[in-house]
Amino acid sequence: MIYDLIIKGGKVVFSDEVRNVDIAIKDGKISAIAETISNVAKQIVNAEGQYVMPGMIDTHVHICEPGRTEWEGFVTGTKALAAGGTTSYVDMPLNALPATVDRESLRSKLEAAKGKNYVDYAFYGGLVPRNLDNLEELSEEGVVAYKCFMSTCGTDIPNDFKNVDDYTLYAGMEKLAKLGHILSIHAENAIITDRLGEEMVKLGKLTATDYVASRPVFTEVDAVKRALYIARETGCKLHFVHISTAEAVDVIIKARNEGQDVTLESCPHYFTITTAQFEKIGPVAKCSPPLRSEEEQEKLWSKLIDGKIDMLTSDHSPCPPDMKYSETNNIFEVWGGISGCQNNVDLMFDEAVLKRNVPVTDFVRMIATNPAKRFNIRNKGEIAVSKDADIILVDASQAYVVKEEDLYYRHQHSPYIGRKINCRVTKTFVRGNLVFELNQGIVGEPLGQLVTYKKAGETVNL
């Protein structure tokens, strides 16, 4: 057999071990794995000294096309994902306009995405107060999960995303339980955080530290507990996005141990930027839930090291630079979202694997295997024969400093600019096709394919 590609001599990360083996790829799939593969191939890649891992599956990305393509679009966003070692992603139902909350809006997004993605992609549907009757049609169209906000979100612009009230949360969970779908939740107490924010502004407390104080730990924990309680009553499967506190992790793990079907994710910024650093970096580091104190961050690290963080995601939430600026230096006025998807893999590999000795097998489970399993993204998430050849190479001997001009985002701002990272993604393959190479940059034309949800026993067509 003549293979399309052989990746030779790398430190290949499997589910439970790392081995120096060769990987042969044919027709977009991993065809063979062995200590030495001597067959002829159209291309040979020497991976000696580098880690060879499944590409990241980032299940929390905000590509704002259509409707807000001036914030980010499929082309720029997926270039950044590819350069960062992500080979598949799931796009959130916001901040596109219209928000993805019914069949029509989903089809609009599907059409906008055609021919623009450098990596494979899937879509969320939204749960908002106006769309309880649209949840089933979104399932029919192939969304992989649903998303809601318990915190205040959206604008007064028609068809923008809106947070749920308690009835919508309950009724939505009932419907999604019957459909067998996961509901992903942004969990913060809206009433308390809104009022605390208003009080801060009235008192002229407008700094990053004041913003963090307006969204204290207990507001996340309270929302998590309420969502879990309603999910227990309805039988709905839950996934909590961007958890920022160790206490919330403990509550979720306790519920899982008691029999609830629930998982959680966190994001690189919660492990790498503290409140004090947020003050120095400025508005580009604003997000919600907010960045926590050094003490809270260390508690969260302990949960990751103990294996209690199921997934790492970017929550890439871009915006134009003027939305990160306030003439009055009022942090409450600026957009809350971090552009960070290009530094998911390298930053957390450095911080978790290199600096804190987290096993690289655990790291791969968090970035690839667990997301694939939880969201039923078939044929991806691990290095194994017959799986899609979604593969990245990471060189742990190359250090670099993040520079603005190296970012592929539509707007090149990020809280990681100027940060030294002690490893690099050197190559990204999507279904065996090279889409990023460190010295060349983005390679070729967009080749990303749509992933749709199929229930157990059915086939996912890419």
C-alpha positions as CSV (number, residue, x, y, z in Angstrom):
1,M,0.0,0.0,0.0
2,I,1.1,3.5,-0.7
3,Y,0.1,5.8,2.1
4,D,-0.7,9.4,1.7
5,L,1.4,10.4,4.7
6,I,3.6,8.8,7.4
7,I,4.5,10.7,10.6
8,K,7.7,9.1,11.8
9,G,9.5,8.8,15.1
10,G,7.3,11.1,17.3
11,K,6.3,10.6,20.9
12,V,2.7,9.6,20.2
13,V,0.2,10.2,23.0
14,F,-2.4,7.5,23.4
15,S,-5.1,7.3,26.0
16,D,-2.9,5.6,28.6
17,E,0.7,5.9,27.4
18,V,3.2,7.6,25.2
19,R,5.1,5.6,22.7
20,N,7.7,6.3,20.0
21,V,5.9,4.9,16.9
22,D,5.1,5.7,13.3
23,I,1.6,6.7,12.1
24,A,0.4,6.0,8.6
25,I,-2.5,7.9,7.0
26,K,-4.6,7.0,4.0
27,D,-7.7,8.8,2.7
28,G,-7.9,11.0,5.8
29,K,-7.9,8.2,8.3
30,I,-5.2,6.7,10.5
31,S,-4.4,3.5,8.6
32,A,-1.6,1.9,10.7
33,I,0.4,2.4,13.8
34,A,3.7,0.6,14.4
35,E,7.2,1.0,15.8
36,T,8.4,1.3,12.2
37,I,6.4,1.6,9.0
38,S,8.5,1.2,6.0
39,N,5.8,1.3,3.3
40,V,6.1,3.9,0.6
41,A,4.2,7.2,1.3
42,K,3.6,10.3,-0.8
43,Q,4.9,12.3,2.1
44,I,7.1,11.6,5.1
45,V,7.0,13.9,8.2
46,N,9.8,13.5,10.7
47,A,8.4,14.1,14.2
48,E,11.4,13.0,16.2
49,G,11.6,14.7,19.5
50,Q,8.1,16.1,19.3
51,Y,4.8,15.1,20.8
52,V,2.2,13.7,18.4
53,M,-1.3,14.2,19.7
54,P,-4.9,14.3,18.6
55,G,-5.9,17.8,17.6
56,M,-7.8,19.8,20.1
57,I,-11.6,19.7,19.9
58,D,-12.6,23.2,21.1
59,T,-16.3,22.9,22.1
60,H,-16.6,26.6,23.1
61,V,-15.9,29.0,20.3
62,H,-17.8,32.2,19.3
63,I,-17.5,32.8,15.5
64,C,-19.7,35.8,15.0
65,E,-20.6,35.1,11.4
66,P,-23.2,35.9,10.0
67,G,-24.3,39.2,11.3
68,R,-21.2,40.3,13.2
69,T,-18.4,39.2,10.9
70,E,-16.6,42.5,11.7
71,W,-16.0,40.9,15.1
72,E,-14.7,37.6,13.8
73,G,-15.5,35.3,10.8
74,F,-15.1,31.7,9.9
75,V,-11.9,32.4,7.9
76,T,-10.0,34.3,10.5
77,G,-11.3,32.4,13.4
78,T,-10.5,29.0,12.0
79,K,-7.0,30.1,10.9
80,A,-6.3,31.0,14.5
81,L,-7.7,27.6,15.6
82,A,-5.6,25.7,13.2
83,A,-2.4,27.6,14.1
84,G,-3.2,26.8,17.8
85,G,-3.5,23.1,17.3
86,T,-7.3,22.8,17.1
87,T,-8.7,20.5,14.4
88,S,-12.4,20.7,15.2
89,Y,-14.6,23.1,17.1
90,V,-18.2,23.7,18.1
91,D,-19.6,27.2,17.5
92,M,-21.8,28.8,20.1
93,P,-25.3,30.2,19.2
94,L,-24.1,33.7,19.9
95,N,-22.7,36.3,18.9
96,A,-23.9,35.8,15.4
97,L,-27.0,37.7,14.2
98,P,-29.5,36.2,14.2
99,A,-28.6,34.0,17.1
100,T,-28.8,30.3,16.3
101,V,-32.1,29.6,18.0
102,D,-34.3,28.1,15.2
103,R,-34.1,26.2,11.9
104,E,-33.9,29.4,9.8
105,S,-31.1,30.9,11.8
106,L,-29.1,27.7,11.8
107,R,-29.5,27.3,8.1
108,S,-28.3,30.8,7.6
109,K,-25.2,30.0,9.6
110,L,-24.6,26.7,7.8
111,E,-24.7,28.6,4.5
112,A,-22.3,31.3,5.7
113,A,-19.8,28.6,6.9
114,K,-19.5,26.8,3.6
115,G,-16.0,26.9,2.1
116,K,-14.6,29.1,4.9
117,N,-13.4,26.8,7.6
118,Y,-9.8,25.5,7.9
119,V,-10.8,22.9,10.5
120,D,-13.9,20.7,11.0
121,Y,-16.9,22.3,12.7
122,A,-20.2,21.7,14.4
123,F,-22.9,24.0,15.8
124,Y,-24.7,24.6,19.0
125,G,-28.4,25.5,19.2
126,G,-29.5,28.1,21.7
127,L,-32.1,28.0,24.5
128,V,-33.7,31.4,24.9
129,P,-37.1,32.6,26.2
130,R,-38.7,32.7,22.8
131,N,-37.7,29.4,21.3
132,L,-39.1,26.5,23.3
133,D,-41.0,25.4,20.3
134,N,-37.9,25.4,18.1
135,L,-35.7,23.0,20.1
136,E,-36.8,19.9,18.2
137,E,-36.2,21.4,14.8
138,L,-32.7,22.4,15.8
139,S,-32.1,18.8,16.8
140,E,-33.4,17.6,13.4
141,E,-30.9,20.0,11.7
142,G,-28.0,18.3,13.6
143,V,-26.8,20.7,16.4
144,V,-24.6,18.8,18.8
145,A,-25.8,20.5,22.0
146,Y,-27.7,23.5,23.3
147,K,-26.5,26.5,25.2
148,C,-28.2,28.9,27.7
149,F,-27.2,31.8,29.9
150,M,-28.3,32.1,33.5
151,S,-26.5,35.4,33.7
152,T,-27.6,38.5,31.8
153,C,-26.5,38.6,28.2
154,G,-27.5,40.0,24.8
155,T,-28.6,43.4,23.6
156,D,-31.8,45.1,22.5
157,I,-31.0,44.3,18.8
158,P,-33.7,42.1,17.3
159,N,-32.8,38.4,17.2
160,D,-29.8,38.8,19.5
161,F,-29.3,36.1,22.2
162,K,-31.0,36.4,25.5
163,N,-30.6,34.7,28.9
164,V,-33.2,32.3,30.2
165,D,-35.7,33.0,33.0
166,D,-36.3,30.2,35.5
167,Y,-39.4,28.9,33.6
168,T,-37.5,28.7,30.3
169,L,-34.7,26.9,32.0
170,Y,-37.1,24.3,33.5
171,A,-39.3,23.9,30.4
172,G,-36.2,23.8,28.1
173,M,-34.6,21.1,30.2
174,E,-37.8,19.0,30.1
175,K,-37.8,19.2,26.3
176,L,-34.1,18.5,25.9
177,A,-34.3,15.5,28.2
178,K,-36.9,14.0,25.9
179,L,-34.7,14.8,22.9
180,G,-31.7,13.2,24.6
181,H,-29.5,16.3,24.2
182,I,-27.0,18.1,26.5
183,L,-27.7,21.6,27.8
184,S,-24.5,23.6,28.3
185,I,-24.9,26.4,30.9
186,H,-23.2,29.7,31.6
187,A,-23.9,29.7,35.4
188,E,-23.9,33.0,37.3
189,N,-26.7,34.5,39.3
190,A,-28.0,37.3,37.1
191,I,-29.9,39.3,39.7
192,I,-27.1,39.5,42.2
193,T,-24.3,40.1,39.7
194,D,-26.3,42.8,37.9
195,R,-27.1,44.6,41.1
196,L,-23.6,44.4,42.5
197,G,-22.3,45.8,39.2
198,E,-24.8,48.7,39.3
199,E,-23.7,49.5,42.9
200,M,-20.1,49.5,41.9
201,V,-20.7,52.0,39.1
202,K,-22.8,54.2,41.4
203,L,-19.9,54.3,43.9
204,G,-17.4,55.1,41.2
205,K,-15.7,51.7,41.7
206,L,-14.7,51.1,38.0
207,T,-11.5,49.0,38.1
208,A,-10.8,45.4,37.1
209,T,-10.7,44.4,40.8
210,D,-14.1,46.1,41.3
211,Y,-15.6,44.1,38.4
212,V,-14.3,40.8,39.8
213,A,-15.8,41.8,43.2
214,S,-19.2,42.3,41.5
215,R,-19.2,38.6,40.4
216,P,-18.1,36.7,43.5
217,V,-17.5,33.0,43.8
218,F,-20.9,32.3,45.4
219,T,-22.8,33.7,42.4
220,E,-21.3,31.0,40.2
221,V,-21.8,28.2,42.8
222,D,-25.5,29.3,43.4
223,A,-26.3,29.1,39.7
224,V,-24.6,25.7,39.4
225,K,-26.6,24.3,42.3
226,R,-30.0,25.6,40.9
227,A,-29.3,24.3,37.5
228,L,-28.3,20.9,38.9
229,Y,-31.5,20.8,41.0
230,I,-33.8,21.5,38.0
231,A,-31.8,19.0,35.9
232,R,-32.3,16.3,38.5
233,E,-36.1,17.0,38.4
234,T,-36.3,16.9,34.6
235,G,-33.6,14.3,33.8
236,C,-31.7,16.7,31.5
237,K,-28.0,16.1,30.7
238,L,-25.9,19.1,31.7
239,H,-22.5,20.5,30.8
240,F,-21.2,23.6,32.7
241,V,-19.1,25.9,30.6
242,H,-16.0,28.0,31.7
243,I,-16.2,27.0,35.4
244,S,-13.9,29.4,37.3
245,T,-14.0,28.2,40.9
246,A,-13.0,25.1,42.8
247,E,-16.1,25.2,44.9
248,A,-18.3,24.9,41.7
249,V,-16.2,22.0,40.5
250,D,-16.8,20.2,43.8
251,V,-20.6,20.8,43.6
252,I,-20.6,19.4,40.0
253,I,-18.5,16.3,40.9
254,K,-20.7,15.6,43.9
255,A,-23.8,15.7,41.7
256,R,-22.1,13.3,39.2
257,N,-21.2,10.9,42.0
258,E,-24.8,10.9,43.1
259,G,-25.9,9.8,39.6
260,Q,-26.5,13.0,37.5
261,D,-25.3,13.1,34.0
262,V,-23.1,16.2,34.1
263,T,-19.7,17.4,32.9
264,L,-17.7,20.6,33.1
265,E,-15.1,22.6,31.4
266,S,-12.7,25.4,32.2
267,C,-10.5,27.7,30.1
268,P,-6.8,28.6,29.9
269,H,-7.4,32.2,31.2
270,Y,-8.7,31.0,34.5
271,F,-5.5,29.1,35.1
272,T,-3.1,31.7,33.8
273,I,-4.4,35.2,34.6
274,T,-5.2,36.4,38.1
275,T,-7.3,39.4,39.2
276,A,-4.0,41.3,39.9
277,Q,-2.7,40.5,36.4
278,F,-6.1,41.5,34.9
279,E,-5.5,45.0,36.5
280,K,-2.2,45.3,34.7
281,I,-3.3,43.8,31.3
282,G,-6.5,45.8,31.1
283,P,-9.8,45.4,29.3
284,V,-8.6,42.7,26.8
285,A,-8.6,40.3,29.8
286,K,-12.2,41.0,30.9
287,C,-14.5,38.0,30.7
288,S,-17.3,36.4,32.7
289,P,-17.2,34.6,35.0
290,P,-14.3,36.9,35.9
291,L,-10.6,36.1,36.5
292,R,-10.1,35.1,40.1
293,S,-7.6,35.8,42.8
294,E,-4.3,33.9,43.0
295,E,-5.7,31.9,45.9
296,E,-8.8,30.9,43.9
297,Q,-6.7,30.1,40.9
298,E,-4.5,27.7,42.9
299,K,-7.6,25.9,44.1
300,L,-8.7,25.5,40.6
301,W,-5.3,24.1,39.6
302,S,-5.6,21.5,42.3
303,K,-8.9,20.3,40.8
304,L,-7.3,20.0,37.3
305,I,-4.3,18.1,38.7
306,D,-6.7,15.8,40.5
307,G,-8.4,15.0,37.3
308,K,-11.7,16.8,38.0
309,I,-11.7,19.2,35.0
310,D,-13.3,17.2,32.2
311,M,-12.4,19.5,29.3
312,L,-10.4,22.6,28.4
313,T,-12.0,25.0,26.0
314,S,-11.1,28.5,24.8
315,D,-14.4,30.4,25.1
316,H,-12.9,32.5,22.3
317,S,-15.1,35.6,22.4
318,P,-13.7,38.2,20.1
319,C,-14.8,41.8,19.4
320,P,-13.4,44.9,17.6
321,P,-10.8,47.0,19.6
322,D,-13.2,49.9,20.2
323,M,-15.4,47.6,22.3
324,K,-12.5,47.0,24.6
325,Y,-12.1,50.8,25.3
326,S,-13.8,53.1,27.7
327,E,-13.2,56.9,27.7
328,T,-13.9,57.0,31.4
329,N,-11.8,53.9,32.3
330,N,-15.0,52.1,33.4
331,I,-14.3,48.4,33.1
332,F,-18.0,47.7,33.3
333,E,-18.6,49.4,30.0
334,V,-16.2,47.3,27.9
335,W,-16.9,44.0,26.2
336,G,-16.5,40.9,28.3
337,G,-14.8,38.3,26.2
338,I,-11.3,37.0,25.6
339,S,-9.6,36.3,22.3
340,G,-7.6,33.2,23.1
341,C,-8.2,30.2,20.8
342,Q,-4.8,30.4,19.2
343,N,-3.1,29.7,22.5
344,N,-5.2,26.9,23.9
345,V,-2.8,24.0,23.4
346,D,0.7,25.6,23.8
347,L,-0.2,27.7,26.8
348,M,-1.9,24.9,28.8
349,F,0.7,22.3,27.7
350,D,3.4,24.6,29.1
351,E,1.5,25.4,32.3
352,A,0.0,21.9,33.0
353,V,2.4,19.3,31.5
354,L,5.7,21.1,31.6
355,K,5.4,23.2,34.8
356,R,3.0,21.1,36.9
357,N,3.8,17.6,35.7
358,V,0.2,16.8,34.7
359,P,0.5,13.6,32.6
360,V,0.3,14.3,28.9
361,T,-2.3,11.6,28.6
362,D,-4.5,13.5,31.0
363,F,-3.9,16.7,29.0
364,V,-5.0,14.9,25.8
365,R,-8.1,13.6,27.4
366,M,-9.1,17.2,28.4
367,I,-8.4,18.8,25.0
368,A,-9.6,16.0,22.7
369,T,-10.9,12.6,23.9
370,N,-13.4,13.8,26.5
371,P,-14.9,16.5,24.2
372,A,-15.3,14.0,21.4
373,K,-17.0,11.5,23.7
374,R,-19.3,14.0,25.5
375,F,-20.6,15.7,22.4
376,N,-20.7,12.5,20.3
377,I,-18.2,13.8,17.7
378,R,-17.4,10.5,16.1
379,N,-14.1,9.3,14.7
380,K,-12.2,12.1,16.5
381,G,-10.4,12.7,19.7
382,E,-7.7,10.1,19.9
383,I,-4.8,8.5,18.0
384,A,-6.2,5.1,16.9
385,V,-6.5,3.1,13.7
386,S,-9.6,4.1,11.7
387,K,-10.0,7.5,13.5
388,D,-9.8,10.7,11.5
389,A,-6.2,11.8,11.1
390,D,-6.7,15.0,13.1
391,I,-3.1,15.3,14.4
392,I,-0.9,18.0,15.8
393,L,2.8,18.1,16.6
394,V,4.0,19.9,19.7
395,D,7.7,20.7,20.2
396,A,8.4,21.1,24.0
397,S,11.9,22.4,23.3
398,Q,10.8,25.6,21.5
399,A,10.0,28.6,23.6
400,Y,8.6,31.8,22.1
401,V,6.9,35.1,23.0
402,V,3.3,35.7,21.8
403,K,3.3,38.7,19.4
404,E,0.4,40.6,18.0
405,E,1.6,40.2,14.4
406,D,1.5,36.4,14.7
407,L,-2.2,36.2,15.7
408,Y,-4.7,35.2,13.0
409,Y,-7.7,36.8,14.6
410,R,-9.6,39.5,12.7
411,H,-8.6,41.8,15.5
412,Q,-5.1,41.1,16.9
413,H,-5.6,41.6,20.6
414,S,-5.2,39.0,23.3
415,P,-4.2,39.0,27.0
416,Y,-1.4,36.6,26.1
417,I,0.6,39.1,24.0
418,G,4.0,39.4,25.5
419,R,3.8,36.2,27.3
420,K,6.6,33.6,27.0
421,I,5.3,30.1,26.2
422,N,7.8,27.2,26.5
423,C,6.5,25.0,23.7
424,R,5.1,25.4,20.1
425,V,2.6,23.8,17.9
426,T,4.6,23.1,14.8
427,K,2.1,21.3,12.5
428,T,-1.6,20.8,12.4
429,F,-3.3,18.1,10.2
430,V,-7.0,17.9,9.6
431,R,-8.0,14.5,8.2
432,G,-4.4,14.0,7.1
433,N,-4.2,17.4,5.3
434,L,-1.6,19.9,6.5
435,V,-3.4,23.1,7.4
436,F,-0.7,24.8,9.5
437,E,3.1,24.6,9.5
438,L,5.2,26.8,11.8
439,N,7.5,28.1,9.1
440,Q,4.8,28.5,6.4
441,G,1.8,29.5,8.4
442,I,-1.6,28.5,7.2
443,V,-1.4,26.0,4.3
444,G,-3.8,25.6,1.4
445,E,-7.5,26.5,1.2
446,P,-10.3,26.0,3.7
447,L,-11.2,22.3,3.9
448,G,-13.2,22.0,7.1
449,Q,-16.3,19.8,7.0
450,L,-19.5,19.9,9.0
451,V,-20.0,17.5,11.9
452,T,-23.6,16.8,12.8
453,Y,-25.1,15.1,15.8
454,K,-26.3,11.6,15.4
455,K,-27.7,9.4,18.1
456,A,-25.9,6.2,19.2
457,G,-25.9,3.6,16.4
458,E,-26.1,6.2,13.6
459,T,-23.3,7.4,11.5
460,V,-21.8,10.9,11.5
461,N,-21.3,12.2,8.0
462,L,-18.6,14.8,7.6
